[in-house]
Amino acid sequence: MSNLVVRNNEEDILSEIRKDGFYIERVEKTPERCILAVQQTGFALRAIPKTERTPELCLEAVKQTGGAIRYVSQDLMNKEICMEAVKNDGDGITIVFVPKEFRSSELYLEAVRKNGLTLRFIPEKERSEEHCTTAILQNGSALKYVPHTFVSKEICEKAVEQNGLALEFVPGNRRSKKLCAQAVDNNALALNFIPERFKSKELCELAVYSNWQSYLYIQESMYSPQACLFFLDSLNHKFVDRADMSSSDRSYIRAIVRRFPEEINSDPQIIKLERQLGVRTLKLKFYEKESGKFIVKEQIHYREESETVEFDSFADFYDYVDGDLENANLCDCDFLNVNLSDFNIEGALIRNDVLLAQQLYDDSFYHAAVREYGEDFGLMLSAENEVVEACVVLHDSDIDFTFNDNKRKIYYVSDIHINHKLIKRFPERATKQEILWFIRDLVRHMVDTATQKSSADYLLIAGDVSFNYENSVIFYEELAKLWNPSHIVVILGNHELWDFNRNGKPYDYSKGLDDIVNKYRELFSTLNICFLHNELLILKDGQQVVIKEEELLTLPAETLKEICLKSSLNIFGGLGFSGYSSSFNATKGIYRNTITSLAEDIEQTKHFENIYTIINNAISIKPIIVLTHTPKDNWNREGYNSQWIYVNGHTHRNEYCCSEDRTVYSDNQIGYQGLKAGLKHFTLSGKCDVFLYYPDGIHTITREQYIDFNRVLGINMTFNRTSGNIHMLKRSGIYCFIYENGKKRKLSLLSGGAPKSLEYNDLEYYFERMTYYSDAVKLIFADYYKALNSISNSIKAFGGSGNIHGCIVDIDFFNHVYLNPGDGTLTPYYAESMIDKYEFKNIKALLKAKRPDLHRKYEKLLKAGTETALQLRENLNVKSIEISQYVPETLMYGPSKIMRSLQYLMDVNVIRHWNDEVIGFFEKGDHELEKSSASIPYVALPEHNN
């Protein structure tokens, strides 16, 4: 998370372009900016309007990035641009974008000189011997694409000399013993392509000495116990720090070990070395009371299934895990005949009474974290209406069906008070491991209540987790393992201020408020958790940014408004304090010795209130979450902002209010009672609206504003026109963007960056009918979209993407399902490109052939008889769902493309496709729209413009 930097002047803009050429997308395209952008990355050319592109600009782009030639239009293409493009080809495919008229033997030669593998894109009949020789001198593996007539002994030798791995493409009759030795000398991994008759022990040893990964390809007879032991031991010395091991290294090690004979992989010494290398991972170590067995579950990464081993003796169990008892759950074992002092039991969960009996109990952590407060918790709020065991609740008022919904769930919890739960669970004593496991189980249970959590969801912690810092550390470390830490937003409660000022106790830290805040800030920074203290969290271009208190105090109101309008999530957070509470403030000792006077309390309260007022004045109608520990009346005396969402704790009175004048979630305060915690949540739209403050009407906007509107909604588009006017039509939350040609004054509906012809050249006509049209389209396609959404949910259920675009639902990048809007039939298909598509009889056949991993999950869902899986059974046809009441033929032309345009209306209330037949159909009276959902147009139809 970074801090906000606001840039406005030309030098700032140029500076941003130097950092990222694609910054040109966000600003006006001047010649200087365009040149600078393509000098950073040639691909920035795609963001520059075609009218601004010149041969010189295109040449500059391909000099920087050869692949930018794909954005050079035919009329600007010339020989020099093509030649420079292949000279600066970074991926070897630039030649594909060179028009045929500019392809020549000279250009081909330049292309293979830059990247030998480009040879594959040269038509075989045009590949000359010079092309082939030049290609393999640049990359020996280009031998794969050399025509058979040119594959001579000499060219094979040159290929292998350049790249030993080219041996793979040398015909078998040309693989001599000498050539094989030459290949291994160049690249030890060429051992993989050497015939067994030439794979001598000496050659294998030479290869392994050069590159340990070639151990995968040695003769099987060379895998002796001693050799394997020596090999794994040498790897452990090589990778002392496992962080130095790449994913490729791990893959090779696992593949090598898979080739070891079973008796070698069962050897205790080998097992130990394999664990050190990450080939084996101890997943569970525990004692099972029912069977009296010590059990180890181990993941063996070169096998599909894990291994379970049981032991009667603790000593045998201890030896098998090589003395590693970290996270071993042995709490059910009494250890009656075991002298634990003979073992290293660090990290094991063993009952405190067992350790006490063997005089091994250590009281220090319990004394510091629990007992020191046990005698006098003091200042406890009323336990009335506390939550004993919370569960996830979706408030009814938040439920709303939105197609391809971009809403995120906001989970929240406060006042967990771990210390009170610990003293209740362990009234006399506890080991550090018992406390750790208790907190771990509490966190796991809490997170498990979020049964439908997605990667976009956030978790808000509204303070009072624990008044002991060490317990807080354990809680947040465990939480960060189970929830994306960057999506955890935390504020402090008054109890978090206690631990650092213990009023003369043995561990008196005597820290001030700023020191305590910084202490927690360091913790959360280490864990990558978002911590707010009088700060504002926003999402800027999808990245989390925290605007500090100092910045919020100095930002101009218009700048702050613009920032928040472009952010899909805004959370203002801090403790809030209690300066305005007459009954429960600092004078009552709620902050212990950190804040003791009402004057100090009021000072901190005003700090928070001042920032709150600044944000409220700048952007009052954009939904903002206000996350505090204390309730609003403790830190602000004004009325609630009816558009904002207030989340707090502190009172231990669980209340929820969603009315016309306020939305308050303070109904998940766990409190002192009970030993568990759960989560509740509400939903929040992730949509941004840069025109939120614009009144209904017809507005002329800039090109940059139009691009901004789409960008913050996550809509990728390129709008190249710089002349003419863009009219934004806004009515009842519905948007329509119409482009007016500068010369002809002709109106076109904007669908992203593409203009579509409109029948009537009258802005008022479309403005008056846009809400009626919107409601009509939504009614027509309501059942179809429900069907699509149902299919999407089914696909998500077995692990697929479920993303919807047009008539298509994605399983993954290559596999899809097409729902025919005409007859409701489903067509599963696999597509490598827009052209290469392969249809399958049903979902099952597609998954079995292309995604066996998802097929297994799908079969499990079918066996379980889940509703979502049954919706995708065998030959599903959704005719039972009425696809539409009326679908004009012209509306269904190019179904998926048109449906994708209509989808924007469902997703973000933007009209990108207009068909007057829809209005005409409903005006005939054959179907009626509910009066509450549509506005009947009252402007007469204008005459057609010829």
Secondary structure, DSSP 8 states (H G I E B T S, - for coil): -B------SHHHHHHHHHH-GGGGGGS---HHHHHHHHHH-GGGGGGS-GGG--HHHHHHHHHH-GGGGGGS-GGG--HHHHHHHHHT-SSS-GGGGS-GGG--HHHHHHHHHH-GGGGGGS-GGG--HHHHHHHHHH-GGGGGGS-GGG--HHHHHHHHHH-GGGGGGS-GGG--HHHHHHHHHH-GGGGGGS-GGG--HHHHHHHHHH-GGGGGGS-GGG--HHHHHHHHHHHHHHTSSGGG--HHHHHHHHHHHHHS-HHHHT-HHHHHHHHHTTSEEEEEEEEETTTTEEEEEEEETTSSS-EEEEES-HHHHHHHTTT--TT-B-TT---TT--GGGS--TT-B--HHHHHHTT----HHHIIIIIHHHT---S----TT--SS----B-GGG----TT---EEEEEEB---HHHHHHHH-SS---HHHHHHHHHHHHHHHHHT-TT--TT-EEEE-S-S-SSHHHHHHHHHHHHHHS-GGGEEE---GGGGTTT--TT-TT-----HHHHHHHHHHHHHHHT-EE-SSEEEEEETTEEEEE-HHHHHHS-HHHHHHHHHT-S-EEEEE----TT-SSSSGGGTTTTTSS-SHHHHHHHHHHHHHHHHHHHHH-SSS--EEEESS-GGGT--S---TTSEEE--SS---EEEESSS-EEEE--B--SSSS----EEEEE-----TTTTS-SEEEEE-HHHHHHHHHHTT--------SSEEEEEEETTEEEEEEE-TTT--EEEEETTEEEE-S---HHHHHHHHHHHHHHHHHHTHHHHHHHHHHHHHHHHTT----EETTEEESSSSEEEEE-TTT-BEEEEEESSSS-EEE-SSHHHHHHHH-HHHHHHHHHHHHHT-HHHHTTSTT-BGGGS---S---TGGGSSHHHHHHHHHHHHHHSEE----HHHHHHHHTTSS---TTT-----S-------
